Amino acid sequence: MKSSWKKFTGNKMQWDSMISEFGGSYRQCFAWGEHKKETGWKVYRYFYNVKKETKYAVQLVVKDFILFKFIYIPGGVNGNEFGHCPHIRDLIFNLFKFSIVHVRLDSNYSLSSKAKDIFRKGGWNKSIYKLNTGHTCEHILDNEFPELSATSKWRYTYRRSTKYNNTTIFDICSDKDSIRRISREMQSNKKIYLRDSPENILNIIKEFEDKIVFASCLNDSGKMIGFRAAILHGDVAVDMYAAIDAEGRKTKAGYFLLIEIMKECRKRGIKKYNLGGVEMIKNPGVAKFKVDSGAKSYEFVGEWEYSNLVFFRYVANFLIFIIYHPFFTNISFLLKIRS
C-alpha cells in the first residue's frame, strides 16, 4: 500500500477546501498561515496520501535558531483522530533531520479519554507550560435573542447597555488609529494583557478579508468606543479580539457588542459563536463574562509536545514561559507605553 507525505503546491481555495472536508480548525486555514508568516514564522503545508486518497493534512509553523527548531501545529493535524496523526513525526524528521526540535501540537478537537491514550501511545507528553487553557465555551445561535440564555445579572447589565445612544456598525474598520488607541487604553487601565496585539488583529483582517465580522461600537458623536472581531469558519464564528475604552466601560459596551455581533453572525447563517479560551485563573473577569453570557463550556484535547532531545523540552518550555507569561508581557507592554 503506497502512502507518503507530499508538499502542498496548490492555492488558497484548494487548501481551505481540504481543511473544511476534515472539519479542521480555522488556525489550519491558508490565511492563518499567511498571517503567521507576517509575524516571522515559516509555514509548511503537507498532505498524506494512502494510494490516491488524502488521509491527513497539516500546516506547520516554524521558528528556527541555528540548529534549533520550534515547531507549532495550531489546531492539530487535520484528520479523524483528535488532531493526532501517527505519521506526523516522520514528516518532521524528514524536514528537520539535522535539527534539535521541540514540537507543540495544540488540538482544538473535543477531549476524550481515547484522545489522551492515542497521544501518549504516540510518544507525546502534555505540555509543561500551557499557552492556552484547554477550555472554551460557545453559543448555539438558534434564537434571535441570544441574551435569553445568560444569567439574570448578565441580562440586567445588557439591558442597561441598550439605554445609551450607542450604535453598532458592521464593516471592516479603516480607522486603525482607533483600534490601536482603544486596545492600548484597555491594556493600560485594566492591566489586561491581550496576546494578539492591535497590529496582529489588523494583519488578521487583511489576510481573512471577507471571512471577518468586525463590529464597531460608536457613541452618539460617532466616536468609536469599542470593537469586537470574529473569524467565520464554516458555520462557526470564532471570537478573535475585543476591546473597549473608558467610555465604553461606563456604558457597558462590551455586553452590547457581544449580543450585536452574535445577532449579525446568525443573520449570515452562522450556527455557533465560539468565545475562545476560558481562563478562570489567569483572567477570571473575562472568563466569568463569557460563561455568564450563557455560553456552554467544554474541554478540548489541548497542548501536547515532544522533543528529539529530552532536555530541550524543558529548555523550550522555560523560553515559552518567559515570552508569554503575563508578568513578563505586562512589563514589556508598560515599558512601550512609557517610552
FIROFI-297027 format. One record per residue: residue number from 1; chain; x, y, z of N, C-alpha, C in turn. Coordinates in pm, whole numbers, plus 50000, padded with zeros to 5 digits. Example, Ala and Ser with C-alpha at 12.3 -4.5 7.8 and 13.67 -1.06 7.14 Angstrom:
% residues 2
n;chain;npx;npy;npz;capx;capy;capz;cpx;cpy;cpz
1;A;51319;49431;50780;51230;49550;50780;51320;49670;50780
2;A;51285;49775;50708;51367;49894;50714;51290;50003;50787
***
This chain:
% residues 339
n;chain;npx;npy;npz;capx;capy;capz;cpx;cpy;cpz
1;A;50085;49881;50000;50000;50000;50000;50089;50124;50000
2;A;50077;50206;49896;50159;50326;49885;50102;50438;49973
3;A;50191;50494;50055;50149;50607;50138;50268;50699;50157
4;A;50242;50830;50158;50354;50925;50172;50302;51066;50199
5;A;50391;51149;50257;50364;51291;50272;50403;51362;50144
6;A;50322;51455;50100;50351;51533;49981;50337;51681;50013
7;A;50425;51761;49959;50418;51906;49979;50300;51963;49901
8;A;50223;52049;49967;50109;52112;49901;50157;52227;49814
9;A;50117;52225;49688;50160;52330;49594;50042;52401;49529
10;A;49920;52376;49581;49802;52438;49523;49777;52578;49577
11;A;49654;52624;49559;49620;52761;49600;49539;52763;49730
12;A;49507;52882;49772;49434;52903;49898;49300;52830;49899
13;A;49225;52840;49790;49092;52779;49785;49101;52627;49796
14;A;49200;52567;49731;49216;52422;49736;49254;52375;49875
15;A;49346;52448;49940;49386;52410;50075;49268;52421;50172
16;A;49198;52533;50168;49087;52554;50261;48974;52454;50239
17;A;48954;52414;50114;48852;52312;50086;48889;52180;50152
18;A;49016;52144;50147;49063;52021;50209;49047;52027;50361
19;A;49083;52142;50420;49071;52158;50565;48925;52152;50607
20;A;48838;52211;50528;48695;52210;50557;48640;52067;50555
21;A;48683;51987;50459;48636;51848;50450;48675;51768;50574
22;A;48790;51799;50631;48836;51731;50752;48774;51789;50879
23;A;48704;51901;50867;48650;51966;50987;48758;52025;51073
24;A;48865;52076;51009;48981;52128;51080;48958;52266;51141
25;A;49054;52309;51220;49049;52437;51290;49073;52553;51193
26;A;49020;52670;51229;49046;52790;51149;49195;52822;51146
27;A;49269;52776;51248;49413;52803;51252;49492;52714;51156
28;A;49422;52623;51090;49485;52545;50984;49450;52601;50846
29;A;49372;52710;50843;49337;52773;50715;49460;52840;50653
30;A;49455;52855;50523;49564;52916;50447;49593;53057;50499
31;A;49488;53134;50523;49505;53273;50567;49576;53282;50701
32;A;49551;53184;50791;49618;53187;50921;49768;53166;50902
33;A;49804;53078;50811;49945;53057;50781;50011;53183;50727
34;A;49940;53252;50638;49994;53377;50582;50009;53483;50691
35;A;49914;53484;50784;49924;53576;50898;50048;53546;50981
36;A;50074;53418;51006;50192;53380;51085;50322;53415;51013
37;A;50320;53407;50880;50438;53449;50802;50471;53595;50830
38;A;50366;53677;50837;50385;53820;50861;50446;53847;50999
39;A;50429;53754;51091;50482;53773;51226;50613;53696;51248
40;A;50674;53650;51139;50808;53594;51148;50821;53443;51148
41;A;50712;53371;51127;50717;53225;51123;50732;53176;50979
42;A;50795;53059;50964;50796;52990;50835;50678;52893;50834
43;A;50619;52872;50717;50500;52788;50707;50525;52672;50612
44;A;50486;52553;50657;50498;52432;50575;50361;52367;50566
45;A;50316;52335;50445;50186;52269;50425;50208;52136;50354
46;A;50157;52029;50416;50174;51895;50360;50045;51816;50374
47;A;50029;51716;50288;49916;51624;50300;49966;51481;50283
48;A;49895;51390;50346;49937;51249;50349;49838;51165;50269
49;A;49888;51099;50168;49805;51016;50081;49828;50868;50106
50;A;49720;50792;50108;49725;50647;50103;49666;50608;49968
51;A;49751;50552;49881;49717;50536;49739;49685;50674;49685
52;A;49563;50701;49647;49531;50834;49593;49435;50911;49683
53;A;49414;50860;49802;49320;50924;49895;49396;51001;50002
54;A;49356;51126;50024;49420;51208;50127;49360;51175;50263
55;A;49449;51132;50355;49406;51092;50489;49430;51201;50593
56;A;49537;51279;50572;49573;51385;50667;49625;51506;50591
57;A;49613;51620;50655;49675;51743;50603;49719;51825;50723
58;A;49830;51896;50708;49880;51973;50823;49951;52099;50777
59;A;49933;52203;50854;50005;52329;50836;50095;52347;50958
60;A;50226;52341;50936;50324;52362;51043;50372;52505;51038
61;A;50388;52568;51155;50453;52699;51159;50581;52683;51243
62;A;50690;52737;51191;50822;52705;51245;50905;52830;51265
63;A;50975;52834;51379;51078;52935;51403;51209;52861;51430
64;A;51318;52912;51377;51444;52843;51397;51553;52935;51449
65;A;51645;52874;51519;51763;52945;51570;51880;52849;51561
66;A;51968;52874;51463;52083;52787;51435;52032;52644;51411
67;A;52065;52549;51499;52023;52410;51480;51892;52378;51552
68;A;51833;52476;51622;51712;52453;51699;51589;52493;51619
69;A;51486;52409;51624;51360;52437;51555;51245;52430;51655
70;A;51166;52537;51658;51043;52539;51736;50927;52521;51639
71;A;50858;52408;51650;50754;52372;51553;50619;52372;51624
72;A;50525;52444;51567;50392;52457;51626;50288;52406;51527
73;A;50193;52326;51578;50084;52274;51495;49954;52329;51552
74;A;49913;52448;51512;49792;52510;51569;49665;52438;51523
75;A;49582;52400;51619;49457;52333;51585;49468;52183;51573
76;A;49592;52132;51559;49613;51988;51543;49620;51948;51397
77;A;49658;51822;51374;49663;51768;51238;49520;51745;51190
78;A;49493;51777;51066;49360;51759;51010;49340;51614;50970
79;A;49244;51550;51032;49214;51409;51009;49103;51368;51100
80;A;49096;51244;51135;48985;51197;51216;49030;51134;51347
81;A;49144;51176;51398;49197;51117;51520;49232;51223;51623
82;A;49138;51313;51650;49152;51411;51758;49269;51508;51738
83;A;49307;51532;51612;49420;51620;51585;49553;51549;51586
84;A;49551;51418;51611;49673;51336;51613;49688;51267;51478
85;A;49813;51242;51441;49841;51164;51321;49961;51075;51351
86;A;49951;50945;51328;50062;50855;51359;50186;50876;51272
87;A;50170;50954;51166;50281;50973;51072;50344;51113;51079
88;A;50295;51198;51170;50342;51336;51172;50488;51346;51212
89;A;50534;51257;51300;50673;51263;51343;50768;51223;51229
90;A;50720;51137;51140;50801;51102;51022;50821;51225;50933
91;A;50715;51303;50915;50725;51424;50835;50824;51521;50897
92;A;50812;51542;51027;50900;51638;51094;51046;51591;51089
93;A;51068;51460;51106;51204;51407;51096;51262;51431;50957
94;A;51184;51405;50854;51234;51422;50717;51261;51569;50683
95;A;51180;51658;50738;51200;51801;50710;51318;51859;50789
96;A;51337;51811;50912;51434;51875;51003;51528;51770;51066
97;A;51575;51676;50986;51651;51563;51038;51784;51602;51105
98;A;51839;51717;51070;51966;51758;51128;51949;51866;51236
99;A;51825;51880;51285;51796;51983;51384;51752;51924;51517
100;A;51770;52002;51622;51710;51970;51752;51574;52037;51753
101;A;51468;51960;51770;51333;52014;51755;51253;52007;51884
102;A;51167;52105;51899;51062;52100;52001;50931;52121;51926
103;A;50841;52023;51936;50715;52026;51863;50601;52043;51963
104;A;50515;52140;51936;50396;52159;52020;50273;52153;51930
105;A;50184;52063;51964;50058;52044;51891;49944;52089;51981
106;A;49863;52181;51932;49754;52238;52012;49622;52203;51944
107;A;49561;52091;51988;49443;52038;51919;49314;52102;51968
108;A;49231;52145;51874;49101;52203;51906;48988;52100;51901
109;A;49023;51972;51884;48921;51868;51885;48874;51842;52028
110;A;48750;51800;52044;48693;51776;52178;48769;51666;52250
111;A;48787;51686;52380;48865;51592;52462;48787;51465;52491
112;A;48860;51354;52495;48806;51226;52541;48922;51143;52595
113;A;48889;51039;52672;48995;50952;52725;49068;50882;52613
114;A;48998;50854;52504;49061;50789;52388;49167;50879;52327
115;A;49138;51010;52322;49234;51104;52266;49363;51105;52347
116;A;49351;51105;52479;49470;51104;52565;49554;50979;52541
117;A;49488;50865;52529;49559;50739;52507;49633;50739;52374
118;A;49568;50795;52270;49631;50799;52138;49758;50881;52141
119;A;49754;50998;52205;49873;51083;52209;49984;51019;52292
120;A;49948;50963;52407;50051;50902;52493;50117;50783;52424
121;A;50037;50700;52359;50095;50584;52288;50180;50628;52169
122;A;50152;50748;52118;50231;50802;52007;50359;50870;52051
123;A;50387;50869;52182;50511;50927;52231;50504;51075;52266
124;A;50382;51128;52280;50365;51269;52314;50345;51285;52465
125;A;50381;51403;52517;50358;51439;52657;50271;51565;52664
126;A;50192;51576;52771;50121;51701;52792;50223;51813;52812
127;A;50193;51930;52757;50286;52042;52765;50309;52083;52910
128;A;50434;52115;52941;50469;52158;53078;50411;52295;53107
129;A;50439;52391;53019;50380;52525;53033;50280;52545;52920
130;A;50154;52564;52956;50049;52574;52856;50026;52719;52814
131;A;50016;52736;52684;49983;52869;52631;49833;52894;52638
132;A;49754;52788;52625;49608;52801;52625;49548;52717;52736
133;A;49429;52753;52776;49367;52691;52892;49317;52550;52867
134;A;49282;52516;52744;49224;52385;52716;49074;52381;52735
135;A;49015;52494;52777;48870;52506;52791;48819;52618;52701
136;A;48702;52599;52649;48640;52703;52567;48490;52704;52596
137;A;48419;52797;52537;48273;52799;52550;48213;52860;52424
138;A;48091;52821;52394;48029;52873;52272;47877;52880;52285
139;A;47822;52971;52208;47677;52989;52199;47625;52913;52078
140;A;47509;52850;52094;47436;52795;51980;47340;52904;51934
141;A;47354;52948;51810;47276;53063;51763;47142;53018;51704
142;A;47061;52955;51790;46930;52906;51744;46816;52996;51790
143;A;46851;53112;51844;46749;53205;51893;46788;53346;51853
144;A;46693;53425;51804;46727;53561;51761;46755;53654;51879
145;A;46734;53604;52001;46766;53682;52121;46865;53602;52207
146;A;46994;53601;52169;47093;53518;52241;47110;53554;52388
147;A;47069;53675;52426;47085;53716;52566;46994;53637;52660
148;A;46892;53569;52606;46798;53496;52691;46864;53381;52766
149;A;46978;53331;52715;47046;53219;52782;47141;53265;52893
150;A;47159;53395;52908;47253;53449;53007;47195;53444;53148
151;A;47282;53464;53248;47235;53473;53386;47154;53602;53402
152;A;47074;53609;53507;46987;53726;53527;47070;53854;53545
153;A;47183;53846;53615;47268;53963;53634;47328;54010;53504
154;A;47372;53913;53421;47431;53948;53291;47325;54016;53204
155;A;47202;53960;53203;47093;54018;53123;47061;54159;53170
156;A;47062;54179;53302;47034;54313;53357;47137;54415;53306
157;A;47264;54377;53309;47369;54468;53263;47355;54492;53112
158;A;47320;54388;53039;47299;54406;52895;47185;54505;52868
159;A;47074;54491;52941;46962;54583;52921;47004;54727;52949
160;A;47087;54746;53051;47139;54880;53081;47220;54934;52962
161;A;47296;54845;52900;47381;54889;52788;47300;54939;52669
162;A;47178;54891;52657;47094;54933;52543;47028;55069;52567
163;A;47038;55123;52689;46974;55251;52720;47054;55371;52670
164;A;47181;55346;52638;47266;55457;52589;47246;55473;52438
165;A;47292;55586;52386;47275;55613;52244;47391;55559;52160
166;A;47439;55443;52197;47545;55380;52119;47486;55302;52002
167;A;47562;55293;51896;47520;55217;51779;47633;55123;51737
168;A;47596;55019;51665;47694;54923;51615;47690;54921;51464
169;A;47808;54926;51401;47816;54912;51256;47904;54793;51225
170;A;47870;54724;51115;47945;54606;51074;48012;54636;50940
171;A;48140;54662;50950;48218;54694;50831;48365;54678;50870
172;A;48448;54641;50774;48591;54632;50803;48641;54772;50835
173;A;48688;54789;50957;48722;54922;51006;48849;54975;50939
174;A;48840;55096;50887;48957;55161;50828;49025;55254;50928
175;A;48961;55270;51046;49015;55359;51149;49116;55282;51236
176;A;49233;55259;51181;49334;55180;51251;49382;55248;51378
177;A;49385;55380;51376;49431;55454;51494;49339;55430;51614
178;A;49207;55422;51588;49112;55396;51698;49130;55256;51754
179;A;49157;55158;51668;49181;55022;51714;49302;55019;51807
180;A;49409;55087;51764;49530;55092;51847;49504;55166;51979
181;A;49433;55280;51969;49407;55361;52089;49326;55284;52192
182;A;49217;55224;52149;49128;55153;52240;49198;55033;52302
183;A;49276;54961;52222;49347;54843;52272;49449;54882;52378
184;A;49526;54985;52350;49629;55028;52445;49568;55083;52573
185;A;49457;55155;52558;49391;55211;52676;49337;55100;52765
186;A;49277;54998;52703;49221;54887;52781;49332;54810;52853
187;A;49441;54785;52783;49551;54711;52844;49616;54791;52957
188;A;49633;54920;52935;49699;55004;53034;49614;55025;53158
189;A;49486;55053;53139;49398;55085;53252;49358;54963;53333
190;A;49332;54852;53264;49284;54733;53334;49395;54632;53358
191;A;49518;54663;53313;49632;54573;53328;49601;54436;53268
192;A;49529;54438;53153;49497;54315;53083;49594;54299;52967
193;A;49661;54183;52963;49749;54155;52851;49670;54082;52744
194;A;49660;54141;52624;49596;54076;52511;49704;54017;52422
195;A;49706;53882;52411;49814;53817;52338;49819;53863;52193
196;A;49703;53884;52133;49700;53938;51998;49703;54090;52006
197;A;49814;54148;51965;49830;54293;51970;49742;54359;51865
198;A;49721;54491;51873;49645;54561;51770;49702;54538;51630
199;A;49834;54531;51618;49895;54509;51487;49859;54371;51433
200;A;49851;54273;51523;49815;54138;51480;49673;54131;51428
201;A;49579;54196;51499;49440;54190;51452;49424;54262;51319
202;A;49500;54369;51298;49494;54438;51169;49547;54348;51058
203;A;49649;54270;51089;49702;54175;50990;49605;54061;50963
204;A;49537;54013;51069;49437;53907;51051;49323;53956;50962
205;A;49278;54079;50983;49172;54137;50900;49216;54138;50753
206;A;49340;54175;50730;49392;54181;50592;49394;54043;50528
207;A;49437;53941;50603;49451;53807;50547;49317;53736;50527
208;A;49223;53753;50623;49098;53679;50615;48991;53751;50533
209;A;49007;53880;50509;48920;53958;50419;48772;53935;50450
210;A;48698;53868;50359;48553;53855;50375;48513;53752;50480
211;A;48610;53687;50543;48580;53590;50649;48585;53653;50788
212;A;48588;53785;50792;48591;53858;50919;48459;53932;50940
213;A;48405;53923;51061;48295;54011;51102;48355;54109;51202
214;A;48350;54236;51168;48407;54340;51255;48295;54433;51300
215;A;48274;54440;51432;48169;54525;51488;48231;54643;51562
216;A;48196;54763;51519;48242;54884;51587;48127;54943;51666
217;A;48154;54982;51790;48053;55048;51873;48086;55197;51875
218;A;47989;55280;51832;48008;55424;51824;47916;55494;51924
219;A;47966;55602;51984;47879;55681;52072;47795;55776;51987
220;A;47714;55861;52052;47622;55947;51976;47694;56055;51897
221;A;47826;56070;51918;47904;56166;51840;47978;56098;51726
222;A;47961;55966;51712;48027;55892;51605;48168;55847;51640
223;A;48207;55863;51765;48341;55820;51807;48339;55671;51842
224;A;48441;55596;51797;48450;55455;51831;48490;55440;51978
225;A;48410;55365;52054;48441;55343;52195;48466;55195;52225
226;A;48454;55111;52123;48481;54969;52141;48465;54894;52010
227;A;48516;54773;52007;48500;54691;51886;48514;54544;51924
228;A;48465;54459;51835;48477;54313;51851;48492;54252;51712
229;A;48581;54152;51699;48605;54090;51569;48599;53939;51582
230;A;48543;53874;51479;48533;53728;51477;48568;53677;51338
231;A;48626;53557;51334;48655;53489;51208;48544;53390;51179
232;A;48496;53388;51056;48395;53291;51014;48466;53169;50955
233;A;48435;53053;51010;48497;52929;50964;48388;52823;50951
234;A;48346;52797;50829;48232;52708;50808;48108;52771;50868
235;A;48038;52698;50954;47917;52753;51018;47945;52801;51160
236;A;48074;52825;51191;48114;52871;51324;48183;53007;51314
237;A;48149;53096;51406;48221;53223;51421;48312;53209;51543
238;A;48438;53244;51527;48536;53232;51635;48574;53372;51682
239;A;48542;53402;51806;48573;53533;51864;48725;53553;51868
240;A;48772;53664;51810;48915;53683;51797;48971;53791;51888
241;A;48902;53901;51899;48964;54018;51964;48854;54118;52000
242;A;48862;54173;52118;48764;54274;52159;48830;54371;52255
243;A;48790;54496;52248;48844;54598;52340;48745;54713;52348
244;A;48740;54777;52467;48657;54897;52485;48739;54999;52563
245;A;48708;55126;52541;48780;55231;52614;48703;55268;52741
246;A;48746;55377;52807;48684;55417;52934;48535;55447;52918
247;A;48500;55516;52811;48358;55547;52788;48280;55420;52760
248;A;48341;55328;52687;48277;55200;52659;48249;55121;52786
249;A;48341;55127;52881;48320;55057;53008;48203;55118;53085
250;A;48195;55252;53085;48086;55319;53157;47950;55283;53099
251;A;47944;55268;52969;47817;55240;52902;47795;55091;52876
252;A;47882;55007;52934;47869;54861;52923;47867;54816;52778
253;A;47952;54878;52697;47954;54848;52553;47996;54706;52523
254;A;48073;54643;52612;48115;54504;52590;47997;54410;52580
255;A;47896;54430;52664;47775;54348;52661;47698;54374;52532
256;A;47683;54500;52500;47609;54540;52380;47674;54482;52255
257;A;47807;54492;52246;47879;54444;52129;47867;54293;52110
258;A;47878;54219;52218;47873;54073;52206;47738;54027;52152
259;A;47629;54082;52207;47496;54042;52159;47476;54084;52013
260;A;47519;54205;51978;47501;54254;51842;47579;54173;51740
261;A;47703;54134;51774;47782;54058;51677;47726;53916;51662
262;A;47672;53859;51770;47611;53726;51759;47485;53732;51672
263;A;47407;53837;51686;47287;53852;51602;47327;53867;51455
264;A;47433;53942;51430;47479;53961;51293;47529;53829;51233
265;A;47601;53752;51312;47652;53623;51264;47536;53529;51231
266;A;47434;53531;51315;47317;53446;51291;47251;53484;51158
267;A;47243;53614;51129;47186;53659;51001;47266;53607;50883
268;A;47396;53586;50904;47483;53539;50795;47488;53387;50785
269;A;47402;53319;50859;47393;53174;50851;47485;53099;50944
270;A;47548;53169;51038;47638;53104;51134;47555;53037;51244
271;A;47594;52914;51281;47516;52837;51378;47575;52838;51519
272;A;47706;52865;51528;47771;52867;51659;47862;52988;51671
273;A;47871;53042;51792;47964;53152;51817;48056;53109;51930
274;A;48182;53082;51895;48280;53035;51992;48352;53154;52054
275;A;48352;53158;52187;48410;53271;52260;48557;53253;52297
276;A;48620;53147;52246;48762;53127;52273;48789;53072;52411
277;A;48911;53088;52456;48954;53027;52581;48886;53083;52704
278;A;48864;52996;52803;48807;53035;52933;48917;53015;53036
279;A;48975;53124;53083;49089;53117;53175;49049;53169;53313
280;A;48993;53080;53395;48942;53118;53526;49050;53165;53622
281;A;49173;53118;53603;49282;53156;53692;49354;53281;53642
282;A;49397;53280;53516;49474;53391;53460;49388;53514;53434
283;A;49263;53492;53394;49179;53605;53355;49035;53579;53399
284;A;49010;53575;53530;48878;53534;53581;48763;53627;53542
285;A;48791;53759;53532;48684;53852;53498;48628;53827;53358
286;A;48718;53813;53261;48677;53786;53123;48611;53649;53113
287;A;48666;53551;53184;48609;53416;53181;48466;53416;53234
288;A;48443;53487;53344;48308;53494;53402;48211;53565;53307
289;A;48259;53670;53241;48177;53741;53143;48130;53644;53035
290;A;48221;53560;52985;48186;53466;52878;48088;53361;52926
291;A;48118;53298;53038;48032;53189;53088;47895;53242;53128
292;A;47891;53357;53196;47763;53413;53239;47677;53462;53123
293;A;47739;53481;53006;47661;53521;52888;47572;53408;52839
294;A;47592;53288;52894;47508;53174;52855;47578;53074;52766
295;A;47705;53097;52738;47781;53005;52653;47806;52873;52726
296;A;47804;52764;52653;47826;52632;52710;47975;52598;52703
297;A;48030;52553;52815;48173;52524;52825;48202;52379;52787
298;A;48318;52357;52729;48367;52221;52707;48518;52224;52699
299;A;48579;52107;52711;48725;52093;52713;48770;52032;52581
300;A;48884;52079;52531;48938;52018;52410;49072;51950;52438
301;A;49122;51877;52339;49241;51795;52356;49359;51876;52407
302;A;49377;51995;52351;49477;52087;52402;49619;52060;52357
303;A;49715;52100;52441;49855;52105;52401;49935;51981;52441
304;A;50001;51924;52341;50090;51810;52358;50222;51844;52292
305;A;50330;51779;52338;50461;51815;52285;50558;51698;52287
306;A;50663;51712;52208;50776;51621;52218;50900;51691;52163
307;A;51016;51646;52208;51144;51694;52157;51230;51572;52125
308;A;51317;51585;52024;51405;51473;51992;51530;51470;52080
309;A;51539;51567;52171;51644;51569;52272;51575;51603;52405
310;A;51579;51510;52500;51493;51518;52618;51506;51651;52691
311;A;51628;51696;52720;51643;51817;52800;51592;51941;52726
312;A;51590;51936;52592;51547;52053;52515;51400;52083;52538
313;A;51322;51981;52574;51181;52003;52606;51168;52102;52722
314;A;51254;52088;52822;51249;52174;52940;51302;52315;52908
315;A;51404;52320;52826;51457;52450;52782;51351;52526;52704
316;A;51285;52456;52611;51182;52519;52528;51067;52571;52612
317;A;51023;52494;52712;50912;52538;52797;50951;52658;52881
318;A;51076;52663;52926;51122;52779;53002;51120;52904;52914
319;A;51165;52892;52789;51164;53006;52698;51022;53051;52667
320;A;50932;52955;52648;50791;52989;52622;50731;53061;52742
321;A;50766;53017;52862;50721;53082;52984;50767;53228;52989
322;A;50894;53252;52958;50949;53387;52961;50881;53477;52857
323;A;50856;53421;52740;50800;53500;52629;50653;53533;52652
324;A;50576;53436;52704;50430;53450;52704;50365;53471;52842
325;A;50438;53453;52950;50374;53469;53081;50331;53615;53100
326;A;50208;53637;53149;50156;53774;53165;50246;53867;53244
327;A;50318;53816;53345;50406;53901;53424;50509;53971;53336
328;A;50571;53894;53248;50676;53949;53162;50618;54031;53048
329;A;50505;53986;52993;50445;54059;52881;50388;54192;52926
330;A;50334;54197;53049;50281;54324;53101;50393;54425;53125
331;A;50508;54376;53175;50623;54464;53192;50667;54521;53059
332;A;50674;54433;52958;50713;54477;52824;50616;54581;52769
333;A;50484;54556;52791;50383;54649;52741;50394;54786;52809
334;A;50412;54787;52943;50421;54912;53016;50545;54992;52977
335;A;50654;54922;52948;50776;54991;52903;50752;55058;52768
336;A;50676;54990;52679;50645;55050;52550;50558;55173;52566
337;A;50462;55167;52658;50372;55281;52680;50450;55403;52728
338;A;50548;55378;52816;50623;55490;52876;50733;55544;52785
339;A;50772;55464;52687;50884;55508;52600;50835;55604;52493
***
